Amino acid sequence: MSQGSRLPLKAASDEKARIRESVLKKRDLLGPASRKLKDAGIRKRLSSTSEFRLAKTVLLYASFRSEVSTFSIMEDALAAGKRVFLPVVDNKIKELRPYQIRSLSELSSGFMGIPEPAVRKEMERDAGESDLIIIPGAAFDTGGNRLGYGAGYYDKMLSRLTRRIPLIALAYEEQIVDFIRSEPHDVRVQMIVTDRRTIVCRPTGPPAGRKKVS
C-alpha cells in the first residue's frame, strides 16, 4: 500500500480515542433495568455456543463498571466443572497474569478497583492452558477488530499464545461500530456475543470511501 494511503499515527490515535469516548458514553448511559436484561441475553447466548459448552478451561475477566457482567457466567462455568482463570494486572511490568479461582469469594478489589483473584503462586496459570478466552473491550466491529482501553494488556498477553485458542468478546449492541482500524500488534476476536446476536467475525475492509491503515 502506498504511503499516501496511510493514516498518520496521530490521526489514527485520535480516531480511536473518539470512538472509545463515544461508545463508552453510550455504554455508561445504559440503565440498570436495561443492563440486567442485556446481561441475561448475553449469558444465554454465550452458554449456547459450542466454544463455551466444550471448553474445560476458560480464561474470563471480572467485569468492572459498565462492562457486560461476567459474574453469573463465572458461576455457570464453575458449576459445570470448568477450570476458571482470571487475569491479575501486574502494573509494574504492564502485563496480565492469569490465576485460577474456585469460587467468586476469592475475588477482591485489585488494580483500579477491578475484582481480582488473590496472587498465590500455586494458583498462577498460563493463558495457553485455556480452551477458550473471553475478553472485554470498549468497541468492536463485525470483522473482529477490537478497541481496548488503551493499555494494550490483552494484546500483549494474547500475542504470546503458541496455539490457536478461540477468542470471544462480550459486548452490548451499543459497542458495535462500523469499522475499527487495526494495527499489526492488534489481536482479533473470532466471535462477539451481544444482547441481540452472536457475530462470527470475518475480516473486512474499511467502508467505501475510507482508507485502511497499512
C-alpha positions as CSV (number, residue, x, y, z in Angstrom):
1,M,0.0,0.0,0.0
2,S,1.4,3.4,-0.9
3,Q,2.4,5.9,1.7
4,G,-0.4,8.2,0.6
5,S,-3.0,5.6,1.8
6,R,-1.6,5.6,5.3
7,L,-3.3,7.4,8.1
8,P,-0.8,9.4,10.2
9,L,-0.2,7.8,13.6
10,K,-1.7,10.8,15.5
11,A,-4.8,10.8,13.3
12,A,-5.3,7.1,13.8
13,S,-4.8,7.5,17.6
14,D,-7.3,10.5,17.6
15,E,-9.8,8.4,15.7
16,K,-9.6,5.6,18.2
17,A,-9.9,8.0,21.1
18,R,-13.1,9.4,19.6
19,I,-14.6,6.0,19.0
20,R,-13.7,4.9,22.6
21,E,-15.2,8.0,24.2
22,S,-18.4,7.8,22.1
23,V,-19.0,4.1,22.7
24,L,-18.2,4.2,26.4
25,K,-20.5,7.1,26.9
26,K,-23.3,5.1,25.3
27,R,-22.4,2.1,27.5
28,D,-22.3,4.1,30.7
29,L,-25.8,5.6,29.9
30,L,-27.5,2.2,29.9
31,G,-29.9,2.0,32.8
32,P,-29.9,-0.8,35.4
33,A,-33.0,-2.5,34.1
34,S,-31.8,-2.4,30.5
35,R,-28.4,-3.6,31.5
36,K,-29.8,-6.5,33.5
37,L,-31.9,-7.7,30.5
38,K,-28.9,-7.4,28.2
39,D,-26.6,-9.2,30.5
40,A,-29.1,-12.1,30.8
41,G,-29.3,-12.3,27.0
42,I,-25.6,-12.3,26.6
43,R,-25.2,-15.0,29.2
44,K,-27.8,-17.2,27.5
45,R,-26.2,-16.7,24.0
46,L,-22.7,-17.5,25.3
47,S,-23.8,-20.6,27.1
48,S,-25.3,-21.9,23.9
49,T,-22.1,-21.7,21.9
50,S,-20.1,-24.9,21.3
51,E,-17.0,-23.0,22.3
52,F,-18.3,-22.4,25.8
53,R,-20.0,-25.7,26.2
54,L,-17.0,-27.8,25.2
55,A,-14.3,-25.7,26.9
56,K,-12.8,-27.4,30.0
57,T,-10.8,-24.3,30.9
58,V,-12.0,-20.8,30.4
59,L,-10.0,-17.6,30.8
60,L,-12.6,-15.0,31.8
61,Y,-12.5,-11.4,33.2
62,A,-14.2,-9.9,36.2
63,S,-16.5,-7.2,34.9
64,F,-15.9,-3.6,36.1
65,R,-18.0,-0.5,36.0
66,S,-20.4,-0.6,32.9
67,E,-18.8,-3.7,31.3
68,V,-21.0,-6.7,30.4
69,S,-21.4,-8.5,33.7
70,T,-19.5,-11.8,33.9
71,F,-20.1,-12.9,37.5
72,S,-23.1,-15.2,36.6
73,I,-21.0,-16.6,33.7
74,M,-18.2,-17.4,36.1
75,E,-20.7,-19.2,38.3
76,D,-22.1,-21.1,35.3
77,A,-18.6,-22.2,34.3
78,L,-17.6,-23.3,37.8
79,A,-20.9,-25.1,38.3
80,A,-20.2,-27.0,35.1
81,G,-16.9,-28.2,36.4
82,K,-14.8,-26.0,34.2
83,R,-11.5,-24.5,35.4
84,V,-11.8,-20.7,35.5
85,F,-8.9,-18.3,35.2
86,L,-9.0,-14.6,35.8
87,P,-6.3,-12.0,35.0
88,V,-4.4,-10.0,37.5
89,V,-2.8,-6.8,36.4
90,D,0.9,-6.6,37.1
91,N,1.2,-2.8,36.7
92,K,5.0,-2.8,37.2
93,I,5.6,-4.7,34.0
94,K,2.3,-3.8,32.3
95,E,1.1,-7.3,31.9
96,L,-1.8,-9.6,32.7
97,R,-1.1,-12.8,34.7
98,P,-3.9,-15.4,34.9
99,Y,-4.8,-17.1,38.2
100,Q,-7.2,-19.9,38.7
101,I,-10.2,-19.4,41.0
102,R,-12.5,-22.0,42.6
103,S,-15.1,-19.5,43.9
104,L,-16.2,-15.9,43.4
105,S,-15.5,-15.4,47.1
106,E,-11.8,-15.4,46.2
107,L,-12.1,-12.1,44.4
108,S,-11.2,-8.8,46.0
109,S,-10.6,-5.2,44.7
110,G,-7.4,-5.0,42.8
111,F,-5.9,-2.7,40.2
112,M,-8.1,0.4,39.7
113,G,-10.7,-1.4,41.8
114,I,-11.1,-4.2,39.3
115,P,-12.1,-7.5,41.1
116,E,-9.1,-9.9,41.0
117,P,-8.1,-13.2,42.5
118,A,-5.6,-13.5,45.2
119,V,-2.0,-13.7,44.0
120,R,-1.0,-17.2,45.1
121,K,1.9,-18.9,43.3
122,E,0.2,-22.3,43.4
123,M,-2.8,-20.8,41.5
124,E,-0.9,-19.0,38.8
125,R,-1.6,-20.3,35.3
126,D,-0.7,-19.6,31.7
127,A,-3.2,-18.3,29.2
128,G,-2.1,-21.0,26.8
129,E,-3.7,-23.6,29.0
130,S,-7.2,-22.3,28.2
131,D,-9.6,-23.8,25.8
132,L,-11.5,-20.5,25.5
133,I,-10.6,-16.9,26.2
134,I,-13.3,-14.4,26.8
135,I,-12.2,-10.8,26.7
136,P,-13.6,-7.3,27.3
137,G,-13.2,-4.2,25.2
138,A,-14.5,-0.7,24.6
139,A,-15.7,-1.3,21.0
140,F,-15.7,-3.9,18.3
141,D,-16.5,-4.2,14.6
142,T,-18.0,-7.3,12.9
143,G,-14.7,-8.2,11.4
144,G,-13.4,-8.9,14.9
145,N,-11.3,-5.8,15.3
146,R,-11.2,-4.7,19.0
147,L,-10.6,-1.4,20.6
148,G,-9.5,-1.8,24.1
149,Y,-9.0,0.8,26.9
150,G,-5.6,1.9,25.6
151,A,-3.1,0.0,27.8
152,G,-2.5,-3.0,25.5
153,Y,-2.5,-5.6,28.2
154,Y,-4.7,-8.1,26.4
155,D,-2.9,-7.7,23.1
156,K,0.4,-8.4,24.8
157,M,-0.9,-11.5,26.6
158,L,-2.7,-12.9,23.5
159,S,0.2,-12.3,21.2
160,R,2.2,-14.8,23.2
161,L,-0.1,-17.7,22.6
162,T,1.6,-20.6,20.8
163,R,-1.6,-22.3,19.6
164,R,-5.0,-21.1,18.3
165,I,-7.5,-20.6,21.1
166,P,-11.0,-19.3,20.4
167,L,-11.3,-15.7,21.4
168,I,-14.8,-14.4,22.2
169,A,-15.7,-10.9,23.2
170,L,-18.8,-9.9,25.2
171,A,-20.4,-6.6,24.3
172,Y,-23.6,-4.7,24.3
173,E,-25.0,-3.9,20.9
174,E,-24.2,-0.3,21.5
175,Q,-20.5,-1.2,21.4
176,I,-20.6,-2.5,17.8
177,V,-19.3,0.1,15.3
178,D,-18.8,0.1,11.5
179,F,-15.1,-0.2,11.4
180,I,-12.0,-0.1,13.7
181,R,-8.6,0.4,12.2
182,S,-6.3,-2.4,13.1
183,E,-2.5,-2.3,13.7
184,P,0.0,-5.2,13.4
185,H,0.0,-5.8,17.1
186,D,-3.8,-5.9,17.5
187,V,-5.4,-9.3,18.1
188,R,-8.7,-10.0,16.5
189,V,-11.6,-12.0,18.1
190,Q,-13.3,-14.8,16.3
191,M,-16.8,-14.2,17.8
192,I,-18.7,-11.4,19.5
193,V,-21.7,-12.2,21.7
194,T,-24.1,-9.3,22.2
195,D,-27.6,-8.9,23.6
196,R,-29.1,-9.3,20.1
197,R,-26.8,-11.6,18.2
198,T,-23.8,-13.9,18.0
199,I,-21.4,-12.5,15.4
200,V,-19.0,-14.9,13.8
201,C,-16.2,-12.5,12.7
202,R,-14.8,-12.4,9.2
203,P,-12.1,-9.9,8.3
204,T,-13.5,-6.9,6.3
205,G,-12.0,-3.8,4.8
206,P,-13.0,-0.2,5.7
207,P,-16.3,1.1,4.4
208,A,-16.3,2.7,1.0
209,G,-14.5,6.0,0.9
210,R,-12.3,5.1,3.9
211,K,-8.7,4.0,3.7
212,K,-7.3,1.3,6.0
213,V,-4.0,1.7,7.8
214,S,-1.3,-0.5,6.3
